[in-house]
Amino acid sequence: MQRFLPLLLILILLLPLRAQERRDRAVFEIRRDAMLDSITAEMQKAKPAREPGKLMQLDFSTIAAPVSAAEFKSVWHLPPVLQGLSGMCWCFSTTSMLESEIHRQSGRVIDISELYTVYWEHVEKAREFVRTRGRSVHGEGSEANAVFRIWKKYGCVPAAAYTGLKSGVKFHDHENTLFPEIHSYLESVKTANAWNEETVVATVRAILDHWLGAPPAVVTVEGVKYTPQEYLAKVVRIDPDDYVDLLSLMEKPWYQKVEFTVPDNWWHSADYYNIPLDEFMAAIKSAIRKGYSIEIGGDMSEPGYSRGAAGMAVVPSWDIPSANITDEARQFRFSNGTTADDHGLHLVGYVEKEGVDWYLVKDSWSSAYNSSHPGYYFFHEDYVRLKMLCCSMHKDAAKEVLKRFE
């Protein structure tokens, strides 16, 4: 009997720990997105009615989450804006971060046009499609650092100077208008082997001009006229080179700048600082506590990602226990396709509850508008740890990380 006493003592000591573990439940709910339905109704889409299907979802009622956005310590940011039916999250989230950066650095409030950046990104995609003879990926999506690249080349303009919306239109709709038209045209170029860059760019711009309007060559601010490049340099006063992209995937070597090999990185940027998961999370925790906001990108196709009234993102205990969210677990999901790079968001605040962080995340997609905190999600730290693949922040916020690369 005496030889079993140590084992019994260990089991007795472990009992309280087992009792503290969160045990989540699952439910099956009809797939609904009230805001998306309202956008569709507003645009009077001629689509067949969708048969509601049931999704396996986390039972969010058991989660001890923050109740209100007021619980979070937040950095200054402009109110959430809907991206409508479009793949512009990369631009909405990064532009929002840069607006917060303007305020952090100078206290100024400047609302910047997302659609101006999107316009020129479409142009650059068309150029690359010609240059690679159709091998370049052509899709609606892109990455956060595309905003930095476009601003460096084309500048930026105030939101009021270029909305990309026709008169009387309330929501953006690129899925049914400009994107399929551009894509169809580029495919016809490929079929005809008609690789004239000047002609292709001119045609793509004509499509963009029709649906979005021509972008302004000059803007007037407080009586002064600026080109978009002058507006960036003299009014916005943000240096795109001051921002860095962090990645955490073990398929790439640690502490090297690498390419993020996803379709939305269509220009094959290899400027991502790849770091282990613990350092990735430490950089995010440190940055938000020091008053920097962060653009984050990753996956939103999970049963723990609410599209309804809960307005939160959590990793269910029946998916993977918190202690098991390691570099390997994260890479496993990316490698088998269950984690994808499908959404960009703006992390603007945090609150610590029971020893872990919850993050306030500003979101431009429709599902963020179905809760009591419209335009925001509450992300559990574990969700960021498992499902968010990359992030962008000011280089001063990433000083500790960047030291490893010197």
ChimeraX attribute file (.defattr): number of C-alpha atoms within 10 A of each C-alpha:
attribute: neighborCount
match mode: 1-to-1
recipient: residues
	/A:1	4
	/A:2	6
	/A:3	7
	/A:4	8
	/A:5	10
	/A:6	10
	/A:7	11
	/A:8	11
	/A:9	10
	/A:10	10
	/A:11	11
	/A:12	11
	/A:13	11
	/A:14	11
	/A:15	10
	/A:16	10
	/A:17	9
	/A:18	9
	/A:19	9
	/A:20	8
	/A:21	11
	/A:22	15
	/A:23	12
	/A:24	16
	/A:25	15
	/A:26	14
	/A:27	12
	/A:28	13
	/A:29	14
	/A:30	12
	/A:31	15
	/A:32	16
	/A:33	17
	/A:34	17
	/A:35	21
	/A:36	17
	/A:37	12
	/A:38	12
	/A:39	19
	/A:40	17
	/A:41	11
	/A:42	12
	/A:43	14
	/A:44	9
	/A:45	10
	/A:46	8
	/A:47	7
	/A:48	6
	/A:49	6
	/A:50	6
	/A:51	8
	/A:52	10
	/A:53	10
	/A:54	12
	/A:55	13
	/A:56	14
	/A:57	20
	/A:58	26
	/A:59	18
	/A:60	22
	/A:61	10
	/A:62	11
	/A:63	16
	/A:64	10
	/A:65	17
	/A:66	19
	/A:67	13
	/A:68	11
	/A:69	20
	/A:70	12
	/A:71	13
	/A:72	18
	/A:73	17
	/A:74	21
	/A:75	20
	/A:76	20
	/A:77	21
	/A:78	14
	/A:79	9
	/A:80	19
	/A:81	15
	/A:82	20
	/A:83	21
	/A:84	21
	/A:85	18
	/A:86	19
	/A:87	22
	/A:88	25
	/A:89	27
	/A:90	28
	/A:91	29
	/A:92	30
	/A:93	29
	/A:94	27
	/A:95	22
	/A:96	29
	/A:97	29
	/A:98	27
	/A:99	21
	/A:100	26
	/A:101	24
	/A:102	21
	/A:103	17
	/A:104	17
	/A:105	10
	/A:106	10
	/A:107	11
	/A:108	14
	/A:109	16
	/A:110	17
	/A:111	18
	/A:112	22
	/A:113	20
	/A:114	26
	/A:115	23
	/A:116	28
	/A:117	25
	/A:118	25
	/A:119	20
	/A:120	19
	/A:121	21
	/A:122	22
	/A:123	18
	/A:124	14
	/A:125	21
	/A:126	25
	/A:127	20
	/A:128	19
	/A:129	23
	/A:130	22
	/A:131	14
	/A:132	11
	/A:133	14
	/A:134	18
	/A:135	12
	/A:136	18
	/A:137	18
	/A:138	21
	/A:139	16
	/A:140	20
	/A:141	23
	/A:142	28
	/A:143	29
	/A:144	27
	/A:145	23
	/A:146	21
	/A:147	25
	/A:148	23
	/A:149	15
	/A:150	19
	/A:151	21
	/A:152	16
	/A:153	11
	/A:154	18
	/A:155	20
	/A:156	27
	/A:157	33
	/A:158	20
	/A:159	15
	/A:160	11
	/A:161	16
	/A:162	20
	/A:163	17
	/A:164	24
	/A:165	15
	/A:166	13
	/A:167	6
	/A:168	6
	/A:169	11
	/A:170	12
	/A:171	18
	/A:172	22
	/A:173	20
	/A:174	19
	/A:175	14
	/A:176	11
	/A:177	15
	/A:178	19
	/A:179	21
	/A:180	14
	/A:181	15
	/A:182	21
	/A:183	16
	/A:184	12
	/A:185	16
	/A:186	22
	/A:187	14
	/A:188	12
	/A:189	18
	/A:190	16
	/A:191	10
	/A:192	9
	/A:193	12
	/A:194	14
	/A:195	18
	/A:196	12
	/A:197	15
	/A:198	10
	/A:199	11
	/A:200	20
	/A:201	18
	/A:202	13
	/A:203	17
	/A:204	23
	/A:205	22
	/A:206	15
	/A:207	19
	/A:208	24
	/A:209	15
	/A:210	12
	/A:211	18
	/A:212	22
	/A:213	18
	/A:214	16
	/A:215	20
	/A:216	13
	/A:217	11
	/A:218	16
	/A:219	19
	/A:220	13
	/A:221	13
	/A:222	5
	/A:223	7
	/A:224	9
	/A:225	12
	/A:226	18
	/A:227	17
	/A:228	23
	/A:229	19
	/A:230	18
	/A:231	21
	/A:232	21
	/A:233	16
	/A:234	11
	/A:235	16
	/A:236	23
	/A:237	13
	/A:238	18
	/A:239	13
	/A:240	17
	/A:241	12
	/A:242	11
	/A:243	17
	/A:244	21
	/A:245	22
	/A:246	24
	/A:247	25
	/A:248	28
	/A:249	21
	/A:250	16
	/A:251	13
	/A:252	16
	/A:253	14
	/A:254	17
	/A:255	18
	/A:256	15
	/A:257	19
	/A:258	18
	/A:259	17
	/A:260	25
	/A:261	13
	/A:262	14
	/A:263	17
	/A:264	20
	/A:265	19
	/A:266	21
	/A:267	16
	/A:268	14
	/A:269	15
	/A:270	14
	/A:271	16
	/A:272	21
	/A:273	25
	/A:274	27
	/A:275	24
	/A:276	16
	/A:277	21
	/A:278	12
	/A:279	14
	/A:280	22
	/A:281	17
	/A:282	13
	/A:283	19
	/A:284	23
	/A:285	15
	/A:286	14
	/A:287	19
	/A:288	21
	/A:289	16
	/A:290	10
	/A:291	18
	/A:292	23
	/A:293	29
	/A:294	27
	/A:295	26
	/A:296	26
	/A:297	26
	/A:298	21
	/A:299	20
	/A:300	20
	/A:301	15
	/A:302	19
	/A:303	20
	/A:304	21
	/A:305	24
	/A:306	25
	/A:307	25
	/A:308	18
	/A:309	17
	/A:310	21
	/A:311	23
	/A:312	27
	/A:313	27
	/A:314	24
	/A:315	25
	/A:316	25
	/A:317	15
	/A:318	12
	/A:319	12
	/A:320	13
	/A:321	14
	/A:322	17
	/A:323	7
	/A:324	11
	/A:325	17
	/A:326	15
	/A:327	17
	/A:328	14
	/A:329	13
	/A:330	22
	/A:331	19
	/A:332	16
	/A:333	14
	/A:334	20
	/A:335	13
	/A:336	9
	/A:337	10
	/A:338	13
	/A:339	21
	/A:340	19
	/A:341	24
	/A:342	20
	/A:343	23
	/A:344	31
	/A:345	28
	/A:346	29
	/A:347	28
	/A:348	25
	/A:349	27
	/A:350	24
	/A:351	20
	/A:352	15
	/A:353	12
	/A:354	6
	/A:355	7
	/A:356	11
	/A:357	17
	/A:358	25
	/A:359	29
	/A:360	27
	/A:361	26
	/A:362	28
	/A:363	26
	/A:364	27
	/A:365	25
	/A:366	22
	/A:367	23
	/A:368	28
	/A:369	24
	/A:370	21
	/A:371	19
	/A:372	15
	/A:373	18
	/A:374	19
	/A:375	21
	/A:376	28
	/A:377	27
	/A:378	29
	/A:379	23
	/A:380	23
	/A:381	20
	/A:382	22
	/A:383	24
	/A:384	24
	/A:385	20
	/A:386	25
	/A:387	26
	/A:388	24
	/A:389	24
	/A:390	24
	/A:391	28
	/A:392	25
	/A:393	25
	/A:394	20
	/A:395	15
	/A:396	14
	/A:397	23
	/A:398	21
	/A:399	12
	/A:400	14
	/A:401	20
	/A:402	16
	/A:403	9
	/A:404	12
	/A:405	13
	/A:406	6
